[in-house]
Amino acid sequence: MASSPAVPEPVTADPPTGEDRPLLTQSWLDLAFLHWAADPEEVAPLLPPGTVPDTFDGVTYVGLVAFRMHRIGLFRLPGLPYLGSFPETNVRLYSVDEQGRRAVVFRSLDASRLIPVAVGRTVFRLPYVWSRMRVDRAGDTLTYVSRRRLPGPRGAHSRIVVRVGEPVAVPTELEHFMTARWGLHTGLAGRPLHLPNSHPRWPLHRAELIECTENVVAAAGLRTPAGEPMSVLYSPGVPVRFGVPARADAPPRH
């Protein structure tokens, strides 16, 4: 954990930089964002070295995000229609590194394609797990179902049902804080890495949570959420570009 982090960069609805030479391209579609407040002191030990919890008015957040990954591709090559398209559900935290870069830290990423899971675990050191999953839509209601296979814990599961509401004309500062994250933090050989991303501004909708039955948050080493999430949002999605990873303790690109 960083001992003297820099002042965090501003929260911006648009990416601070573009990725003209992307390492990865993909689209995130039909996203459901669920968030609960969390104590920064409880979250801090779960973050990579060189990062600390990112907070909003002294509070940090645990996110449970379910969506459809669509057509992962390398560089500027066309995305893969089968291997690169699958449901995903992740448990994520919010971090800031020694250069002040805000990002997310994934505690788990359930996905239904084994090869992308293996690549994510070995190349990017991300905690992907292979799961049985589906996303169903009936009118304005979406259902996201996941049950873990390997490496476990077997039986970890989630079922999220949301009803999509009206578009969010002007997101709040907190809603930007929870959704407009322009990178991820992970670690490699004990060193923190920052992987930048860029995409258009999120189109957000209010959403009603009809059902949330899950134990993936606790399986990720976090306290089981108490009560309803304090924020439920939906987005039809965005195209995304990821840049080249850099040391999280190295100066940011300009």
ZAVEXBA-138363 format. One record per residue (C-alpha): x, y, z; residue in one letter. Coordinates in nm, 2 decimals. Example, Ala and Ser with C-alpha at 12.3 -4.5 7.8 and 13.67 -1.06 7.14 Angstrom:
<recs>
+--------+--------+--------+--------+
|     c1 |     c2 |     c3 | residu |
+--------+--------+--------+--------+
|   1.23 |  -0.45 |   0.78 |      A |
|   1.37 |  -0.11 |   0.71 |      S |
+--------+--------+--------+--------+
</recs>
This chain:
<recs>
+--------+--------+--------+--------+
|     c1 |     c2 |     c3 | residu |
+--------+--------+--------+--------+
|   0.00 |   0.00 |   0.00 |      M |
|   0.13 |   0.34 |  -0.09 |      A |
|   0.25 |   0.55 |   0.21 |      S |
|   0.21 |   0.90 |   0.05 |      S |
|  -0.03 |   0.89 |  -0.25 |      P |
|  -0.05 |   1.19 |  -0.47 |      A |
|  -0.36 |   1.41 |  -0.48 |      V |
|  -0.61 |   1.21 |  -0.69 |      P |
|  -0.67 |   1.33 |  -1.04 |      E |
|  -1.01 |   1.49 |  -1.11 |      P |
|  -1.31 |   1.27 |  -1.17 |      V |
|  -1.41 |   1.33 |  -1.53 |      T |
|  -1.70 |   1.19 |  -1.74 |      A |
|  -1.47 |   1.17 |  -2.04 |      D |
|  -1.13 |   0.99 |  -2.06 |      P |
|  -0.83 |   1.21 |  -1.98 |      P |
|  -0.64 |   1.05 |  -2.28 |      T |
|  -0.73 |   0.85 |  -2.59 |      G |
|  -0.58 |   0.52 |  -2.68 |      E |
|  -0.47 |   0.57 |  -3.04 |      D |
|  -0.27 |   0.25 |  -3.05 |      R |
|  -0.48 |   0.01 |  -2.84 |      P |
|  -0.35 |  -0.31 |  -2.70 |      L |
|  -0.71 |  -0.45 |  -2.67 |      L |
|  -1.05 |  -0.35 |  -2.80 |      T |
|  -1.39 |  -0.47 |  -2.69 |      Q |
|  -1.74 |  -0.35 |  -2.61 |      S |
|  -1.92 |  -0.37 |  -2.28 |      W |
|  -2.30 |  -0.41 |  -2.34 |      L |
|  -2.61 |  -0.42 |  -2.12 |      D |
|  -2.44 |  -0.33 |  -1.79 |      L |
|  -2.60 |  -0.34 |  -1.45 |      A |
|  -2.40 |  -0.14 |  -1.19 |      F |
|  -2.48 |  -0.22 |  -0.82 |      L |
|  -2.29 |  -0.04 |  -0.55 |      H |
|  -2.26 |  -0.05 |  -0.17 |      W |
|  -2.07 |   0.18 |   0.06 |      A |
|  -1.76 |   0.04 |   0.23 |      A |
|  -1.51 |   0.13 |   0.50 |      D |
|  -1.17 |   0.23 |   0.34 |      P |
|  -0.98 |   0.07 |   0.62 |      E |
|  -1.15 |  -0.27 |   0.55 |      E |
|  -1.08 |  -0.24 |   0.17 |      V |
|  -0.72 |  -0.12 |   0.19 |      A |
|  -0.56 |  -0.46 |   0.26 |      P |
|  -0.73 |  -0.61 |  -0.06 |      L |
|  -0.57 |  -0.36 |  -0.30 |      L |
|  -0.24 |  -0.41 |  -0.49 |      P |
|   0.09 |  -0.26 |  -0.35 |      P |
|   0.12 |   0.11 |  -0.45 |      G |
|  -0.25 |   0.18 |  -0.43 |      T |
|  -0.49 |   0.30 |  -0.16 |      V |
|  -0.87 |   0.31 |  -0.16 |      P |
|  -1.03 |   0.59 |  -0.36 |      D |
|  -1.29 |   0.77 |  -0.16 |      T |
|  -1.58 |   1.01 |  -0.22 |      F |
|  -1.66 |   1.22 |   0.09 |      D |
|  -1.46 |   0.97 |   0.30 |      G |
|  -1.64 |   0.66 |   0.18 |      V |
|  -1.53 |   0.40 |  -0.07 |      T |
|  -1.75 |   0.15 |  -0.26 |      Y |
|  -1.79 |  -0.21 |  -0.36 |      V |
|  -1.92 |  -0.26 |  -0.71 |      G |
|  -2.10 |  -0.56 |  -0.85 |      L |
|  -2.12 |  -0.52 |  -1.22 |      V |
|  -2.29 |  -0.76 |  -1.46 |      A |
|  -2.28 |  -0.72 |  -1.84 |      F |
|  -2.20 |  -0.87 |  -2.18 |      R |
|  -1.85 |  -0.86 |  -2.31 |      M |
|  -1.86 |  -0.83 |  -2.69 |      H |
|  -1.59 |  -0.90 |  -2.95 |      R |
|  -1.25 |  -0.88 |  -2.77 |      I |
|  -0.98 |  -0.79 |  -3.02 |      G |
|  -0.61 |  -0.73 |  -3.03 |      L |
|  -0.47 |  -0.40 |  -3.16 |      F |
|  -0.69 |  -0.28 |  -3.44 |      R |
|  -0.79 |  -0.63 |  -3.56 |      L |
|  -1.16 |  -0.72 |  -3.57 |      P |
|  -1.29 |  -0.86 |  -3.24 |      G |
|  -1.36 |  -1.23 |  -3.21 |      L |
|  -1.73 |  -1.31 |  -3.24 |      P |
|  -1.74 |  -1.63 |  -3.03 |      Y |
|  -1.43 |  -1.65 |  -2.80 |      L |
|  -1.44 |  -1.27 |  -2.75 |      G |
|  -1.81 |  -1.25 |  -2.66 |      S |
|  -1.95 |  -1.38 |  -2.33 |      F |
|  -2.13 |  -1.27 |  -2.01 |      P |
|  -1.92 |  -1.14 |  -1.73 |      E |
|  -1.99 |  -1.04 |  -1.37 |      T |
|  -1.72 |  -0.87 |  -1.16 |      N |
|  -1.67 |  -0.76 |  -0.81 |      V |
|  -1.46 |  -0.44 |  -0.80 |      R |
|  -1.31 |  -0.18 |  -0.57 |      L |
|  -1.19 |   0.17 |  -0.63 |      Y |
|  -0.82 |   0.27 |  -0.61 |      S |
|  -0.58 |   0.55 |  -0.65 |      V |
|  -0.20 |   0.51 |  -0.71 |      D |
|   0.11 |   0.71 |  -0.62 |      E |
|   0.07 |   0.92 |  -0.93 |      Q |
|  -0.29 |   1.01 |  -0.84 |      G |
|  -0.45 |   0.79 |  -1.11 |      R |
|  -0.79 |   0.67 |  -1.03 |      R |
|  -0.88 |   0.31 |  -1.14 |      A |
|  -1.06 |   0.00 |  -1.04 |      V |
|  -0.93 |  -0.32 |  -0.87 |      V |
|  -1.10 |  -0.64 |  -0.96 |      F |
|  -1.15 |  -0.89 |  -0.68 |      R |
|  -1.32 |  -1.14 |  -0.91 |      S |
|  -1.43 |  -1.16 |  -1.27 |      L |
|  -1.67 |  -1.44 |  -1.36 |      D |
|  -1.68 |  -1.52 |  -1.73 |      A |
|  -1.82 |  -1.81 |  -1.94 |      S |
|  -1.54 |  -1.86 |  -2.19 |      R |
|  -1.25 |  -2.07 |  -2.07 |      L |
|  -0.98 |  -1.94 |  -2.30 |      I |
|  -1.03 |  -1.57 |  -2.22 |      P |
|  -1.03 |  -1.67 |  -1.85 |      V |
|  -0.70 |  -1.85 |  -1.89 |      A |
|  -0.55 |  -1.55 |  -2.08 |      V |
|  -0.68 |  -1.30 |  -1.83 |      G |
|  -0.53 |  -1.49 |  -1.54 |      R |
|  -0.19 |  -1.57 |  -1.69 |      T |
|  -0.11 |  -1.26 |  -1.90 |      V |
|  -0.28 |  -0.98 |  -1.70 |      F |
|  -0.28 |  -1.15 |  -1.36 |      R |
|  -0.65 |  -1.07 |  -1.32 |      L |
|  -0.87 |  -1.29 |  -1.10 |      P |
|  -1.09 |  -1.44 |  -1.37 |      Y |
|  -1.29 |  -1.75 |  -1.29 |      V |
|  -1.47 |  -1.98 |  -1.53 |      W |
|  -1.85 |  -1.99 |  -1.47 |      S |
|  -2.18 |  -2.10 |  -1.62 |      R |
|  -2.35 |  -1.78 |  -1.71 |      M |
|  -2.63 |  -1.62 |  -1.91 |      R |
|  -2.79 |  -1.29 |  -1.97 |      V |
|  -3.16 |  -1.28 |  -2.06 |      D |
|  -3.37 |  -0.98 |  -2.16 |      R |
|  -3.75 |  -0.96 |  -2.16 |      A |
|  -3.87 |  -0.61 |  -2.26 |      G |
|  -3.70 |  -0.37 |  -2.02 |      D |
|  -3.60 |  -0.64 |  -1.76 |      T |
|  -3.26 |  -0.80 |  -1.77 |      L |
|  -3.15 |  -1.11 |  -1.58 |      T |
|  -2.79 |  -1.20 |  -1.52 |      Y |
|  -2.71 |  -1.55 |  -1.38 |      V |
|  -2.37 |  -1.69 |  -1.29 |      S |
|  -2.25 |  -2.01 |  -1.11 |      R |
|  -1.88 |  -2.07 |  -1.06 |      R |
|  -1.69 |  -2.36 |  -1.21 |      R |
|  -1.31 |  -2.32 |  -1.18 |      L |
|  -1.09 |  -2.24 |  -0.99 |      P |
|  -1.36 |  -2.16 |  -0.74 |      G |
|  -1.48 |  -2.14 |  -0.48 |      P |
|  -1.72 |  -2.37 |  -0.65 |      R |
|  -2.08 |  -2.28 |  -0.58 |      G |
|  -2.02 |  -1.90 |  -0.57 |      A |
|  -2.31 |  -1.76 |  -0.76 |      H |
|  -2.51 |  -1.45 |  -0.84 |      S |
|  -2.85 |  -1.37 |  -0.98 |      R |
|  -2.93 |  -1.01 |  -1.06 |      I |
|  -3.26 |  -0.89 |  -1.21 |      V |
|  -3.30 |  -0.52 |  -1.30 |      V |
|  -3.57 |  -0.32 |  -1.47 |      R |
|  -3.44 |  -0.04 |  -1.69 |      V |
|  -3.57 |   0.31 |  -1.62 |      G |
|  -3.54 |   0.66 |  -1.76 |      E |
|  -3.21 |   0.80 |  -1.89 |      P |
|  -3.00 |   0.99 |  -1.65 |      V |
|  -2.98 |   1.34 |  -1.80 |      A |
|  -2.71 |   1.47 |  -1.56 |      V |
|  -2.53 |   1.21 |  -1.35 |      P |
|  -2.43 |   1.31 |  -1.00 |      T |
|  -2.06 |   1.35 |  -0.90 |      E |
|  -2.09 |   1.02 |  -0.71 |      L |
|  -2.23 |   0.84 |  -1.02 |      E |
|  -1.94 |   0.97 |  -1.23 |      H |
|  -1.71 |   0.85 |  -0.95 |      F |
|  -1.85 |   0.50 |  -0.96 |      M |
|  -1.87 |   0.46 |  -1.34 |      T |
|  -1.61 |   0.69 |  -1.51 |      A |
|  -1.30 |   0.49 |  -1.43 |      R |
|  -1.02 |   0.52 |  -1.68 |      W |
|  -0.80 |   0.23 |  -1.59 |      G |
|  -0.74 |  -0.07 |  -1.37 |      L |
|  -0.48 |  -0.15 |  -1.11 |      H |
|  -0.33 |  -0.49 |  -1.08 |      T |
|   0.01 |  -0.63 |  -0.97 |      G |
|   0.29 |  -0.83 |  -1.14 |      L |
|   0.59 |  -0.97 |  -0.94 |      A |
|   0.50 |  -0.75 |  -0.65 |      G |
|   0.49 |  -0.43 |  -0.86 |      R |
|   0.17 |  -0.24 |  -0.92 |      P |
|   0.05 |  -0.20 |  -1.28 |      L |
|  -0.19 |   0.05 |  -1.43 |      H |
|  -0.38 |  -0.05 |  -1.75 |      L |
|  -0.54 |   0.26 |  -1.90 |      P |
|  -0.87 |   0.25 |  -2.10 |      N |
|  -1.09 |   0.50 |  -2.29 |      S |
|  -1.44 |   0.50 |  -2.42 |      H |
|  -1.72 |   0.74 |  -2.49 |      P |
|  -1.91 |   0.90 |  -2.20 |      R |
|  -2.14 |   0.65 |  -2.03 |      W |
|  -2.51 |   0.66 |  -2.14 |      P |
|  -2.67 |   0.58 |  -1.80 |      L |
|  -3.02 |   0.49 |  -1.70 |      H |
|  -3.19 |   0.46 |  -1.36 |      R |
|  -3.27 |   0.10 |  -1.28 |      A |
|  -3.49 |  -0.08 |  -1.03 |      E |
|  -3.34 |  -0.38 |  -0.86 |      L |
|  -3.59 |  -0.66 |  -0.87 |      I |
|  -3.37 |  -0.94 |  -0.73 |      E |
|  -3.01 |  -0.97 |  -0.61 |      C |
|  -2.91 |  -1.31 |  -0.47 |      T |
|  -2.53 |  -1.36 |  -0.46 |      E |
|  -2.24 |  -1.47 |  -0.25 |      N |
|  -1.96 |  -1.36 |  -0.49 |      V |
|  -1.89 |  -1.04 |  -0.29 |      V |
|  -1.81 |  -1.25 |   0.02 |      A |
|  -1.62 |  -1.50 |  -0.20 |      A |
|  -1.40 |  -1.20 |  -0.31 |      A |
|  -1.29 |  -1.15 |   0.05 |      G |
|  -1.53 |  -0.86 |   0.14 |      L |
|  -1.80 |  -0.82 |   0.39 |      R |
|  -2.14 |  -0.95 |   0.27 |      T |
|  -2.34 |  -0.64 |   0.17 |      P |
|  -2.59 |  -0.53 |   0.43 |      A |
|  -2.92 |  -0.43 |   0.28 |      G |
|  -3.01 |  -0.29 |  -0.06 |      E |
|  -2.74 |  -0.13 |  -0.28 |      P |
|  -2.72 |   0.25 |  -0.25 |      M |
|  -2.70 |   0.28 |  -0.63 |      S |
|  -2.84 |   0.08 |  -0.91 |      V |
|  -2.77 |   0.20 |  -1.27 |      L |
|  -2.80 |   0.05 |  -1.62 |      Y |
|  -2.61 |   0.13 |  -1.94 |      S |
|  -2.67 |   0.00 |  -2.29 |      P |
|  -2.29 |   0.00 |  -2.33 |      G |
|  -1.98 |   0.15 |  -2.49 |      V |
|  -1.69 |   0.05 |  -2.72 |      P |
|  -1.37 |   0.04 |  -2.52 |      V |
|  -0.99 |   0.06 |  -2.59 |      R |
|  -0.72 |  -0.05 |  -2.35 |      F |
|  -0.37 |   0.09 |  -2.37 |      G |
|  -0.03 |  -0.07 |  -2.28 |      V |
|   0.02 |  -0.14 |  -1.91 |      P |
|   0.26 |   0.08 |  -1.72 |      A |
|   0.41 |   0.07 |  -1.37 |      R |
|   0.16 |   0.24 |  -1.14 |      A |
|   0.45 |   0.42 |  -0.97 |      D |
|   0.57 |   0.56 |  -1.30 |      A |
|   0.46 |   0.91 |  -1.42 |      P |
|   0.14 |   0.91 |  -1.62 |      P |
|   0.14 |   0.96 |  -2.00 |      R |
|   0.04 |   1.30 |  -2.15 |      H |
+--------+--------+--------+--------+
</recs>
